[in-house]
Each structure stands twice: as C-alpha cells, then as structure tokens.
Amino acid sequence: MSQLDDQAFIHIAKYFQALAEPMRLKILNGLRDGEKNVTELVEISGGTQANVSKHLNILKSSRLIKRESRGTKAYYSISDQRIYELCNLVCGQIASQMSIDAAANEAFISTLQVTQ
C-alpha cells in the first residue's frame, strides 16, 4: 500500500465506508446466493423498502453491487465475488475474538462463583 497516492486512499476509505453499516452488510450477505429484487432484500434484511433502497444506492455507487432492470423490477447482484473473501476474513477474525472473549467471560464468572 505504500505506493498508493492520496486519491487511491480516498477511494479505499469510501469502499470501507460503504461496508461500515450493518444494513448494507445484511444486503450483501443476502446477495451471496444470487441476485435479488428490492422486495426480496427487504424480507431478508428486515428493513423498510425506502431504507433498503437507500442502502442499495450507496452500494451501487461504491460499485459493490450492480443493478439490472427487467420489466418493472430491478435486480441487484454482487459486482465482484471477491468482496466475500474480505467479508469471510473479517468475520473469521471477529468470530475468533468473540470466542476468546466468551472464554474469558466464562472463566471470570467461574471465579466469582468459587469465591462466593
């Protein structure tokens, strides 16, 4: 990354900003198994149509997803499947940390029960 210029860092930051929202991560996860329309993504994400549409526009402008119109519906899909490599890496790290934290909490609770 040391060879990147300031403009490249700006693009990288915008990319990560697009990923820094739980609803957008839910939408991306909902697209893992293929394209979906807004109605399907609303059902998957639990958001409102307006909210999901707003997040879809952000993901599209960040080039994380693409949109294809068919008749009266628009279908969304992942632009580049490698986004899931990044998500899997991050999710794996978080799962590992949560496991460590859970073990530490369990040990702490056990210590409290012994001293009582």
C-alpha positions, 0 to 999 in steps of 0.5 A: 500500500505504500505506493498508493497516492492520496486519491487511491486512499480516498477511494479505499476509505469510501469502499470501507465506508460503504461496508461500515453499516450493518444494513448494507452488510445484511444486503450483501450477505443476502446477495451471496446466493444470487441476485435479488429484487428490492422486495426480496432484500427487504424480507431478508434484511428486515428493513423498510423498502425506502431504507433498503433502497437507500442502502442499495444506492450507496452500494451501487455507487461504491460499485459493490453491487450492480443493478439490472432492470427487467420489466418493472423490477430491478435486480441487484447482484454482487459486482465482484465475488471477491468482496466475500473473501474480505467479508469471510476474513473479517468475520473469521477474525471477529468470530475468533475474538468473540470466542476468546472473549466468551472464554474469558467471560466464562472463566471470570464468572467461574471465579466469582462463583468459587469465591462466593 
